């Protein structure tokens, strides 16, 4: 695993396993040896978006709002601390390269690791993880697009019941998509060994936390006994039994989606230090220390409640009133002013591993002519996005003159290669608004339906302001920008026919050179705008297997230039971050990578062991 050095400005080169961000900000690394649960202790944090899925590995569930919670409830083989550096979590399990040619990796679950219902975590969970994240057993050439609900982004009831389709976005040139051979299961049922078809530079990041195979087997196959259900899942995978794999994949895709506490407690089992115990729709979710957890990251605080507060100023008010103890709202000038006026509050600011951008729908947009399938229309729209005005109006009041445009799809400002790439990638054509140029291009495009419906978080004040600035600027060039804003914007991303452009943030979860690539690769899990370019796919394929850092940067520069040349969309700014917490809590140490404030929640402690005045 190659980790690039980070400058003071934060330089996450091609940082990825990008997740959809509504807001972000996050802690010191404690190996858990000195942790001690304080009975009755509780704390309340605020987040701007509600949880809705325990499966963050689907195109629907891949969002920060989900993965904040999943990170604490679903344990895995490694995680990033706030240095940031990758930490092996050997109390959950170990992994080792048993052969370099071909690349072969063995994953082994540690002794005593259980799900919160007492069922052991074992090779059945790992094998299901492989099947889902490799898609090696999927029905060939199946397209789920026509079975996606345009109002929710979820699959409809019309989804075929005889199709094997794991919605993980795996592709044949990256990650577990390169493991097409069914892994070997050890005799003791604690290990699986995976052989890659070709070397993969970020193999160490390709195997995230597994979901419980026995729960999938029970619900998909109608088996009541946990051990029998696990065995049935393993048999289906090893025998490539499409009849059984079809319901297994369908349940893996959507069975762990919920917006309030399910009646069936098996749908929210935990393997991590915390487990879900309460969940009220659009209000809060409560986590308690998992009594089955025996790992190194044991909880100090018995109960953590996460309240969902979309309005940043309301979050500040809740902190002031003692209703919450920790907030990490989307930073605005008003937020900074409000926090500066509070007593007994610690405020930490910095740059986050999240960037704001506008994506254009290359296919299946809402516009009657599918406006952005037209290259000249894309270029025209990019010329009217007021990037500098957005920065000057909404970001500079927070971080001052240090605020700067992000002018790369791949590199973060301050990263090695950023300046060189920006000088060559063509982004300078969109540094300032060009109304006359946009008018000419729009006329040349032949497009008569100039409506552009933009999807964004309608309950996010900064995004509302950004939308208004874009709408006013675009109107001068003849675009009719309409409002597709929604509080459920995250689930709608990638939904055919729902919108023409989207305004949101991508948040980094790692320092892997490859993990942002699924945003641009044909069919990648983060490819939400139906983008496909053979040149880009070729560069992505080369990056996946390139271990030399200088050659990686050269390829990344080529990729960046290709994306701007194709009028993919525009990047706007790197997020300023702010985390604030009361003097009754300790151990908060924000990270630039997701899950930000939550990454070391097991290290948090209360200075007063009494309950906070939360729910």
N, C-alpha and C positions, 0 to 999 in steps of 0.2 A: 504494500500500500504506500503510494507516494503522497506525502503531505507537502504542499507548497508553503513557503514562509509567508507570513501575513504582515503587511505594513500597518502602521498606526491607523491608517484610514480604513482598514479592513479590506483584505484582498483575497477573496475566495475565487480562485480561478476555476471557471466552469463549475462552480459549486452546485451540487445537485442532490439527487433525489429530490428535485424541487417539489414543493407542495403548494397548493393554492392557499394564499394568505389573505386573511381578512385584516389582520393586525399582527404585530410581532414585537417582541423585545427579548431574556433569560439567564449559571452558577458555580465554586470551587469543587474540586473532586475529592470526595471522601470515600474511602474504600469500605466504609460501613463497620469497621471493627469497633469503633467507639460509639456507635449509635445505640440509643436506648429508647424504647417506646414509652412515652409518658401517657399513662392511661387518663382518659378524659380530655386530653388536649385536642384542640381543634383550631382551624384557621380557615379563612374564606378569601379566595382569590376571585378576580373578575376577568372575564374574557369577552370579546366583542361578538362572538358568534356561537350559536348553540351546537352541541355535539349531535351527530346523527348516524354514525356508523362505527362499529368496532372493527370493521375491515378497511383499513387505510390503504390496502394494496389494490383496490379496484379503481377504475376511472371515476366512479361515483363518489367513493369514500376518501379519495386521496386529498385531504385538506387538513390544514393545521388544527382547526377546531376539533377534529376527530383524533388526530395523532398526538395532541397534547395529553389526552386521556389515555389513549392506547399505549403510549410510552410508559405510563405508570402502572398499567394493569397487565400488559403483555410483555413478558421478559424475552430477552434475546441474547445472541452470542456476543454482541459488542454494542458500544454506544460512544458518542462524542462527549468529552468534557468541555469546559469553556476555555481551554487554552487557545484553540481547540485541537485536540488530538484524539485518535481512536483508542478506546479502552476495551481490552478483552474482558468479557464478563464470564469468567471461568466458573463462577458459582452456578451459572445456568448451564453451561456446557463449553466444550472446547472444539477447536477445529485445527486441522493441520493439512499441509500439502503432502500427500503421500507419493506423488509423482509430478514432475514438471513437464514430462513429455510422454503421453499427453497430460495436461494439467488435471490432476485428480485430487479432490479435497474430501476429507472425512470429517463429518460433524458428529459429535457425541454428546448426549445429554448427561449432565452430572447426576450423581446419586441423590435421591431424595427430592427431586424436583417434581412437584405435583401441581395440577390444576386446583382451583379453590374448592372444588367438590371432592378432593382427595384422590382423583384419578391421576395416575402417573403420566407425566409428559414423556413421550417416547418416540420411537422411529416412525410410528404411524402418523404423528403430527408433522414430522419432518418430511415424510414422503408426500403427504397431501400438499405441503408447502411447495415442494418441487413441482408437482403436477400442475398446481395453480399458476405458479410463477414462471414456469417454462412453456406452458401451453403445448407441450409436446404431444399430448393425447387429444387435442381439440379436433373437432370435425373440420376438415380442410375447407378453406375458402368461404366460411360462413360469415355473413355481414349482419351484425345485430342492429344496424342503424334504423331500420324501419320498425323495430320493436321497442324504441325508446320513447317514453312519454314526453312530449314537448313542454309540458307544464311542470314536471318534477325532475326530469333527467333520469328517472329510474326505468327499468325494463317493464314493459306492459304484460298483462296476462296472456297476450297473444304470442308471447315468446315460445318458440317450438319446444316441446317437451322431449324430443328425441335427439336434440343437438347437444354435443359436448362443447361448451364454451366457457372458459375461465376468463373473466373480465379484468385481467391483470396488465394488459397492454404489452405483454412480452413479445419480443421480436426475435427472429432467428440469428441476429448478428450481435446480440449483447446479453450480458447477465446470464440468467438461467435459461434464456432462449438458446444458448449455446450448449446446453446439456440436454440433448435429445434422447440419449439412452437412459432407460429407467435405472435409477440408482440401486445399488446393492444394499440390502438391509442386513445388519449383523445378527448373529445367532441369539444374542441376548436382547435384541429388539431395542437397543439404546443408540445405535449409530446408523447413519447412512453414508455411503461413499459415492460421490458424483464425479463423473468424468466429462470434462469439457471437450467439445469438438475441436476447439482451437483456443489458444491462450486468451484470457480476458484480463485486462490490466486492473480492473477494480473488482476482482472476484471476491475480495474480502467484504464488500458491501452488498453482495447480491443475494443474501439469504436473511431477510428480516424475520421478525418474530412470527412464529406459527400460530395458527388457530387450532382449536381442539377438534381432532379428527373424530372423536367419539360423538361429539355433538352433531357434527355434519352427518355422520353415518346414521345416527338415530333419526334425525329429521328428514334426511333425503331418502333413506331406505326403509324407514318404519321399523327399526330394530330397537327394542327397549333396553337390552343389556349393553353396558358400555364397552366391555371387552369384545363382545360379538360385533358391535357396531364398528369398532376400530379395525377389527380383522376384515370386515366386509369392505371397508374403504381400501385397505391395503390390497386385498384380492382384486378389487376392481381396477386398481392402478397397475398392478403387476400383470394382470391378464388383459389389459387394455379393453375392458368390458364396457363398450359404449352404452349399453342399456342401463348400467349402474352409474357410469360416469356422468351421464346427462343430468340426472337429478342431483348428483353430488356437486357438479359445477354450478347448477342453478342455485342451490342453497348457499354455496360458498359466495356466490355473487351478491345475494340480497338477503340471506337469512340473518345476518348480523347488523342489518340496518334497523334502527329504531329511534324515535324522537321522544320517548318517555319510557319509564321502566317496564320492560316486558313482563308478562305473567309468568313466563318460563325462565327461571333463574339460570338455566344452563346456557342461555343466549348471551350472558355477560359474565361467563367464567373468567377468572384471572389466573395468570401465572407469575405476575410481577408483585411488587411490594404493596400495591393497593388493589382494592376491588370495588366495583360499583355497588352501592347499597341503596341509593335513592336517585330518582331522576324525574323531575317535573318539566314537562314540555315548555320550552322557551323561557324557563326561569332559572333552574340550577341543576347541577349533578353533584352527588356526594360520593366521595371515595373514603373507604375505611381501610386501615391496615389489614392486610391479608394474613390470617393466622396460619395458612398453609405455606407461606413464603419462607424459605430457608436460605435465601441468597445473601450476598454481601451487602446489598443496599437496603437493609431493613429500615423501616420507617421510624422516625422520631415522633412525629405527630400522628395521633391516632386517626383523626378525621380531617379531610380536606374537602371543602365545598367550593365548587367553581360556579359562580353566578354569571349569567349571560347578560351583559350590559352593552348593547351596541353603541350607545351614545357616549363618546369619550368624556364629555363634561359631566354626564350622569355618573360615570365611574369615579371621577374625581370627587364628586359630591358624596358618593357612597363611602369613599375612603375618609373623607373629612368627618362624616357622621359616625365612623366606626362600624359601618355595616360590612365593609370588606377590609382586609388587611394588606392585600397586594393588588396592584393594578399595572397593566402594561398596555395602555390605550394607544391608538394611533395618534402620533404626535402632531399637534397643531399649535399655532401661536397662542390661541386661547387656553389650551391645555397647559402650556409652559407657564403662562401668567398665573393661572389658577393654582398650580402646584407650588409656585414660588411663594404664594401667600399663606401656605399651610404651615402650622407648627407641629413638631413631633413626627415629621415625615421625612424619610430619606429618599432622595431623588437621584437616580443614575441615568445618564444620557450617553448616547454614542451612535455609531452607525450600525445598522442591522444588515444581515445577510439576505435582505429582501429588496426587490426592485419593482418599481411601478412601470407598467407598459400597456400598450394598446395592441391587441391582436386583431387581424382581419380574417373573416371567414372566406377561405378560398373556394369552398363548396358548401352547399346545403344551408345557405343563409336565408334570412327572412325576406329579403328584397325579391320582388317578382322576377328580376333579371339576374339574380345572384350577382349583385354588383361587383363584388371583389374577386370574382373569377376573372375579371378584366384587369390586366396589369396597369393600364393607364389610369383606371379609376382608383386602384390601390395607391399608386404613386401620388395622384392628386390629393387623396385624403390624407396621406402622410404629410403633405406640404401644409395642411391647414391646422394640424394639431399644435396648439400653442405651448410647446414644451417649456420655453424660457419664461413665459408668463405664469405657467403653473408653478414653476420653481420659484420665481420671484414673489408670487402672491401667497403661496401656501407653505413653502419649505424654508425659504430664507429667514422668515420671522422666527423660526425655531432654532436653526443652527447657524444663522448669520451668513457671512460671505463664504464660509466653507462649503455651503450647499453647491452642488454642481450637477449638471446634466449627466446622466449615464448614457453613453453613446456607443454601447456595445451590447449585442445580444448574448455574448459569451463571457467576456471578461468583466470583472468588477473593477471600478476605479481604484487605482493603486496597485493592482495586480501586475505581475510581470507579464508583459505583452500587451497590456491595455493601451498605452499611449501609441505604440506602433500600429496596433490594429485600428484604432480610431482614425489615425492619420491616413489609412488606406481603405477603410471599409465603405466609404461613401456616405456616412451618417451626417457629414457636414452639410449636405443638401437639405437637411431638416432641422438645422440648428435654429433657424428663424422661420416664421410663417411666410409663405409665398402665395398670396391670394391670386395674383395674375397668372403665375405658373400653373396653379391648380385649376383655374378656370379653363385655360387652354387645353390642359390634359383631359379634363372632364368632357370638353367639347369633342376632342379627338376620339374619345373612347366610344362614342356612339350610344352611351347609356342614356335612356330617357327617364327611367325610374331612379331618381337620385336619393331616394330615402335610405337612410342608414340608421338602423335601430341598435343602440348601444346597451349591452348588458353590463350592469355594475351593481354594487351593494347600495340599495336605495336608502338604507338606514345608517350609512356611513357619511358623516358630514363632509369629510374631505373629498370623497368620491363624488358626492352631489355637486360640490363646487367645481371639481375637475370637469364633470359632465357639462355643466353650464358654460364653462369657458370654451370647451371643444365645440359645443353646439353653436355658440355665437360666432366663433371663428369660421366654422365650416359653412355656415349660412352665407357668408360673404362670397364664397366661391360657387354657390349654387347647390350645395348639399342640403338635404332636408333631414337633419338629425332628429330622430325620435327616441322616446324614452322606453327602453326595455329593462329599466332598473327593477330589482327585486330583492327582497330580504332573503330569498332562497337562491340567490345567484350562483352559489358554489355548486349546487346539484344540477343547475341548468347548463353549466359550461360543457360544451361539446355536444349539446342536444341539437339534432338537425332541425332546421327551420325556426329556431327560437330567437335568433338575433343575427346581426351582420358584423358587429365588432364588439369586443369585450375590453373592459378596463378593470384590471386587478393587479395583484402583486404575486410574483413567484418568490417563495421563501426557500432558502437553502437548508438542507439537512446534513450535508456532508461536504468533504473536500475532494470527493472523487472527480477525476477528470472526465468521466463518461456520464455521470448521472443526470446531467441536464440535457443530454442528447435526446432522450425520448420526447422532449418537447418539439423537436424539429424532424425527427425521423418518421418516415411513412409508417402509420399504424402504431406509433409509440403511445404509451399510456398517457403522457402529457400532451400529445398532439390533439388539441381540442378544436382546431380550426381546419381540419381536413387538408392540411398542407402536405404536398408530395413533390419532391424534387430529386431526381436521380443523382445529380452532382452532390447534393447535401447528403443523401443516403450513402454515397460512396465515401465521403469524408468521414461520416459517422462510423462506418464499418472499419475504416483504417484507425481511427482513434481508439476504438474498442480493443485493439490488439497492439497498440503502440506503447512501449514501456520507456522510451527515451524522452526526457522532459523537453529538450529543445525541439525535437520533432513533433511532440504533442502541441507545443505552442504554435509552430508553423501551421499545423493542421487546423488548430482552433482559429487562427487568423484567416485561413482560407474559408472556413465555415462562416465566420462572422461576415466576411465580404459577400459571400454567396447569398446570405439571408437578406442583407440590405439591398443587394442588387435585384433580388426577387421581390422587393417591396413587401416583405413579410409583415411588417408592422413597426412600431417605434417603441424604444425604451425611453423612459422619462427621467426618473431620478432613483437614487439609492435611498432607502428609507432612513430617516432619522428615528432613533429609538428612545423611548423614555420608560423607565420602570420606577414606580414609587411604592413605598411600603411603610407601614406604621412601626413605631418603636416597640411594639409587642412581639415582633417576629424577627428572627435572625437567620442568617445563612443564605439570603437572597443575593445572587451574584450573576447578573445577566450574561447570557451567551449570545453570540451573533448567529448561531445556528439553531434551527428548530430542534427541540421544542422550547427554546428560549428560556423563559423564567422557570419552566417546569423540569428542566433537565436534571436537576439535583434535588427535587422536592423531598426526597428521603432524608436530606441533610437539614431541611428547615427545622427550626425549633421556635417555641414560644417563650418569651421572657416571663410571661404569666401563664401558668398551665391551665387557667380557666378557659372557658369557651369564649369564642368571639361572638359578637352580636350579629350573626349572620342569619341563616334561615331559621 
